[in-house]
């Protein structure tokens, strides 16, 4: 008998295939109880398909999905006990907030119990007393929280979020990210969400799974992905990255690499007396620091994050690395 896994949500070699030859997977992920996992990747990477496979909206062509060691691969969406928040929230404009939140509780026979669950869900998302408000009276952030309350009201085992903040103005996103994470952690619910925004993945996720062309490139904490990317795709997709080849790579300490390529984050470069020579072409002031765009002698361009007065535009400089990423 196979011993039970310590993971609460298991994705084991899951696959999806289409007639045109497009394939998602096989992808394997173990997600702990109460963990928030971000599915991060560019358009077409397979992250939304993965979410739909978890929800049961798409049938898998191979592999297994399990919750608390219960195989749910073939279980219909309504019986999986997964809560879903859609990208456009899918709120009903003709219903008030309370009726929207209670929509998923429609099968309950006890009216008092339903009202209690609605009130509890709205309290969780800091919208207590909003039951009779109309959807059009709410801000974008409030509508997002109503959608979250509706997903949480039936007490699901897993919460799924599809681009949860994409409809919000940029000014609201940072605050809403923090509020959303606080709610999820307060409920202590296992969560998987889709995003193409690195900052959103870093802020919300305990771990991040980076997808590319239907394949899982790497899964890890934000620190692990940024400091120890598994390959060049992850290194350049997650955070700012300077890619050096050939002589420049060797000059920065990458002589021992198999493919002659090294990656250096802008904050890991500094102006010195040796290394890669070049001319400062641009300076972008950010307050406590500045980004300097340097053009090397081989006409490659790279960024250095340094103190604002570290160099001047037009100055001849040498750039050294304090740490390189190499494979």
C-alpha positions in Angstrom: 0.0 0.0 0.0 1.3 3.5 -1.0 1.9 5.7 2.1 -0.2 8.9 2.2 1.6 12.0 0.9 2.3 15.0 3.1 1.1 17.2 0.3 -2.6 18.3 0.5 -3.1 18.9 -3.3 -1.1 16.6 -5.6 -0.7 17.0 -9.3 1.0 13.9 -10.7 2.2 13.9 -14.3 -0.9 15.6 -15.4 -1.3 16.1 -19.2 -3.6 17.7 -21.7 -3.3 17.1 -25.5 -5.0 18.6 -28.5 -5.4 17.4 -32.0 -3.1 20.2 -33.4 -0.2 18.7 -31.4 -0.2 21.2 -28.5 0.6 19.5 -25.3 0.5 20.7 -21.7 2.6 18.6 -19.3 3.4 16.2 -17.9 3.4 18.4 -14.8 4.0 17.3 -11.3 3.4 19.5 -8.3 2.9 18.9 -4.5 1.1 21.7 -2.7 1.0 21.8 1.1 -2.1 22.5 3.1 -2.6 26.3 3.4 0.0 27.0 0.8 -0.5 29.7 -1.9 1.0 28.6 -5.2 1.3 30.9 -8.2 1.2 29.6 -11.7 3.4 32.1 -13.5 4.2 32.3 -17.2 3.8 34.2 -20.5 0.7 34.0 -22.7 0.3 30.5 -24.1 2.4 28.8 -21.4 -0.4 26.6 -20.2 -1.1 28.2 -16.8 -4.9 28.8 -17.4 -5.3 25.3 -18.8 -3.6 23.9 -15.6 -6.1 25.9 -13.5 -9.0 24.5 -15.6 -7.6 20.9 -15.2 -7.5 21.4 -11.4 -11.1 22.8 -11.4 -12.3 19.9 -13.6 -13.4 22.2 -16.4 -11.0 20.4 -18.7 -10.5 16.6 -18.6 -6.9 15.4 -18.3 -5.4 13.0 -20.9 -3.0 11.5 -18.4 -1.9 11.8 -14.8 -3.7 12.2 -11.5 -5.0 15.0 -9.3 -5.6 14.2 -5.6 -6.8 16.2 -2.6 -5.9 14.8 0.8 -5.0 11.5 -1.0 -8.5 11.4 -2.6 -8.3 11.0 -6.4 -10.4 13.7 -8.0 -9.1 13.4 -11.5 -12.5 12.2 -12.9 -14.7 13.9 -10.3 -17.1 16.5 -11.8 -16.3 20.2 -10.9 -19.3 20.6 -8.6 -18.2 17.6 -6.4 -14.6 18.6 -6.1 -15.3 21.2 -3.4 -13.0 23.7 -5.1 -13.8 27.4 -4.9 -13.2 29.5 -8.1 -12.7 33.2 -8.6 -12.9 34.0 -12.3 -10.8 36.7 -14.0 -13.9 38.9 -14.6 -15.5 37.9 -11.3 -18.7 36.6 -13.0 -20.9 38.5 -10.5 -24.6 38.8 -11.3 -25.5 42.5 -11.8 -29.3 41.9 -11.1 -28.5 40.4 -7.7 -27.3 42.2 -4.6 -24.1 41.4 -2.8 -25.7 38.9 -0.4 -27.5 37.0 -3.1 -24.2 36.8 -5.2 -22.3 35.4 -2.2 -25.2 33.0 -1.4 -25.4 31.7 -5.0 -23.1 28.8 -4.3 -25.2 27.9 -1.2 -28.5 27.6 -3.2 -28.8 23.9 -2.4 -29.0 24.5 1.4 -32.5 24.1 2.9 -31.9 26.2 6.0 -32.4 29.9 5.2 -30.9 30.9 8.6 -27.8 28.9 8.0 -27.3 30.4 4.5 -27.6 33.9 5.9 -25.1 33.1 8.6 -22.6 31.7 6.0 -23.1 34.8 3.8 -22.4 37.1 6.7 -19.3 35.1 7.8 -17.9 35.1 4.2 -18.4 38.9 3.9 -16.8 39.4 7.3 -13.7 37.4 6.1 -13.2 39.8 3.2 -13.9 43.0 5.3 -17.3 43.6 3.7 -19.5 43.0 6.7 -22.9 44.7 6.3 -22.7 44.9 2.5 -25.4 42.2 1.9 -28.0 44.6 0.3 -25.5 46.7 -1.7 -25.8 46.5 -5.5 -22.9 45.3 -7.5 -22.7 48.4 -9.6 -22.3 50.5 -6.4 -19.0 48.7 -5.5 -15.4 49.6 -6.5 -13.4 47.1 -8.5 -11.5 46.0 -5.4 -14.8 45.5 -3.6 -16.2 43.4 -6.5 -13.2 41.3 -6.4 -13.7 40.7 -2.6 -17.4 39.8 -3.2 -16.3 37.2 -5.8 -13.8 35.8 -3.2 -16.5 35.7 -0.5 -18.8 33.8 -2.9 -16.0 31.2 -3.5 -15.3 30.9 0.2 -18.9 30.7 1.4 -19.3 26.9 0.7 -16.1 26.2 2.6 -14.1 24.7 -0.3 -11.0 22.5 0.2 -9.0 24.4 -2.4 -9.3 27.9 -3.8 -8.5 28.7 -7.4 -8.0 32.2 -8.7 -7.7 33.1 -12.4 -5.7 36.4 -12.8 -7.4 37.8 -9.7 -6.2 41.3 -9.9 -6.1 41.9 -13.7 -9.2 44.1 -13.7 -7.9 46.5 -11.1 -6.2 49.8 -11.8 -2.5 49.7 -11.2 -2.7 52.0 -8.2 -5.1 49.5 -6.5 -3.2 46.3 -7.2 -0.5 46.5 -4.6 -2.9 47.2 -1.7 -5.4 44.6 -3.0 -2.6 42.0 -3.3 -1.8 42.4 0.4 -5.4 42.3 1.4 -6.0 39.2 -0.7 -3.1 37.4 0.8 -4.1 38.3 4.3 -7.6 36.9 3.8 -6.3 33.6 2.3 -3.9 33.2 5.2 -6.6 34.0 7.7 -8.8 31.3 6.2 -5.8 29.0 5.9 -7.0 27.6 2.6 -4.8 25.9 0.0 -4.7 28.2 -3.0 -3.6 28.1 -6.6 -3.7 31.3 -8.7 -2.7 32.2 -12.3 -0.8 35.3 -13.2 1.6 36.6 -15.8 2.8 39.4 -13.5 6.0 38.5 -11.6 5.4 41.1 -8.9 2.0 39.7 -8.2 3.4 36.2 -8.0 6.1 37.3 -5.6 3.7 39.2 -3.4 1.0 36.7 -3.2 2.7 33.3 -3.6 4.5 31.2 -1.0 5.9 29.3 -4.0 5.8 29.9 -7.7 5.6 27.4 -10.5 7.0 28.8 -13.8 5.4 27.4 -16.9 6.7 27.8 -20.5 5.2 26.3 -23.6 3.2 23.7 -21.6 6.2 22.6 -19.5 7.1 23.2 -15.8 10.5 25.0 -15.9 10.9 25.3 -12.1 8.9 25.5 -8.9 10.2 27.2 -5.7 10.0 30.2 -3.4 10.5 33.7 -4.9 14.0 33.7 -3.4 14.9 30.4 -5.0 13.7 31.4 -8.5 15.4 34.8 -8.3 18.7 33.7 -6.9 19.0 30.1 -8.2 17.0 29.9 -11.5 17.1 26.4 -13.0 17.8 27.7 -16.6 18.1 30.7 -18.8 14.4 31.0 -19.4 13.6 31.3 -15.7 16.5 33.6 -15.1 15.4 36.1 -17.7 11.6 35.8 -17.1 11.8 36.3 -13.3 13.3 39.7 -12.5 15.7 41.9 -14.4 18.6 40.0 -15.9 21.8 40.7 -17.9 22.9 37.9 -20.1 26.6 37.8 -21.0 28.3 35.5 -23.6 31.8 34.6 -24.6 34.6 36.9 -23.4 32.3 39.1 -21.3 31.0 36.0 -19.5 34.6 34.9 -18.8 35.6 38.4 -17.6 32.8 38.3 -15.0 33.8 34.9 -13.6 31.9 32.5 -15.9 34.9 30.7 -17.4 33.8 27.4 -16.1 30.3 27.4 -17.5 29.3 24.6 -20.0 27.6 26.9 -22.5 29.6 30.1 -22.1 26.6 32.1 -20.8 26.2 33.8 -17.4 23.4 35.9 -16.0 24.0 38.7 -13.6 21.2 40.7 -11.8 21.6 44.5 -12.1 22.2 44.9 -8.3 25.0 42.3 -8.6 27.0 44.4 -11.0 29.3 47.3 -9.8 31.6 49.8 -11.4 35.3 48.9 -10.7 38.7 48.7 -12.2 38.4 45.4 -14.2 35.8 43.3 -15.8 33.7 44.2 -18.8 34.6 47.6 -20.4 31.9 49.9 -21.8 30.3 53.4 -22.0 27.4 54.6 -19.8 24.6 55.4 -22.3 21.6 56.1 -20.0 20.9 56.8 -16.4 17.5 56.3 -14.8 17.1 57.8 -11.4 14.8 55.9 -9.0 15.5 57.7 -5.7 17.8 55.7 -3.5 19.5 54.2 -6.6 19.8 54.5 -10.3 19.8 52.1 -13.3 22.8 52.7 -15.6 22.6 51.3 -19.1 26.1 50.4 -20.2 27.1 49.6 -23.8 30.0 47.2 -23.9 32.7 47.2 -26.5 31.0 44.4 -28.3 27.8 46.6 -28.5 25.9 44.5 -26.0 23.8 46.5 -23.5 23.3 45.7 -19.8 22.0 47.4 -16.7 23.8 48.3 -13.5 21.9 49.2 -10.3 24.1 51.5 -8.2 24.1 54.7 -6.2 22.9 57.7 -8.2 26.3 59.3 -8.4 28.2 56.1 -9.2 28.8 57.1 -12.9 27.9 59.7 -15.5 26.4 59.4 -18.9 29.2 59.1 -21.5 31.8 57.9 -18.9 34.1 55.1 -19.7 33.7 52.4 -17.1 34.5 48.8 -16.2 31.9 46.6 -14.7 32.5 43.8 -12.2 30.1 41.1 -10.9 29.7 40.3 -7.2 27.7 37.2 -8.1 26.9 35.4 -11.3 24.3 32.8 -12.2 25.8 30.1 -14.4 24.9 26.5 -15.5 
